[in-house]
Amino acid sequence: DGGITQSPKYLFRKEGQNVTLSCEQNLNHDAMYWYRQDPGQGLRLIYYSQIVNDFQKGDIAEGYSVSREKKESFPLTVTSAQKNPTAFYLCASRPSGGTGELFFGEGSRLTVL
Amino acid sequence: QQQVKQSPQSLIVQKGGISIINCAYENTAFDYFPWYQQFPGKGPALLIAIRPDVSEKKEGRFTISFNKSAKQFSLHIMDSQPGDSATYFCAASIGPGTASKLTFGTGTRLQVTL
């Protein structure tokens, strides 16, 4: 079945450690996005990529990094520079020329101890 | 600076009632307004979307009302059901293309009681 797969679903890390969240899609979508969700703050855009080997910062990119080496994959690294990394992270994709619909994965919940 | 303000933060509605969630935006360049529904532990999914050339769009029990002059849009859920209990997010962007960035509201947690 086509969709977006995020892993791991739950992740615990010690403060000061970098962690990488995986996002894979088999929808053949060109654009991919990373959002952070915190209670009462909605979804905030971290990074997005419209094509392979290109990506742009979103509204809250500080402390995060991404890569887009393959169309299907858009991993997010939460670095030790991110001051408050505990959150629910959502990956999404969107086709070119579509209706504008974002297709989301089921999310990864990161807890930094 | 929050560009899309959503209210209420939470809402309790009896089964069969009407749920109403409101959003207001600031950027007059926004021209694509979707609503997303999210169940606990899941990613959001598109519910319904509207462009500013129409004032209302209906899909089943879900209706978006759009007021361009007031820069407001709202989601109405008619005959609300317990299965509608979820968090709802409004959003806005300049066009629906891949280069556009969706700005989301803060979400409304809806609970439909029996």
Interface residues (C-beta under 8 A of the other chain):
Chain A: I4 D30 A31 Y35 G40 Q41 G42 L43 R44 L45 Y48 Q50 G58 L90 A92 R94 P95 S96 G97 G98 T99 G100 E101 L102 F104 G105 E106 G107
Chain B: Q6 Q9 Y32 P34 Y36 G41 K42 G43 P44 A45 L46 A49 F89 S93 G95 P96 G97 T98 A99 S100 K101 L102 F104 G105 T106 G107
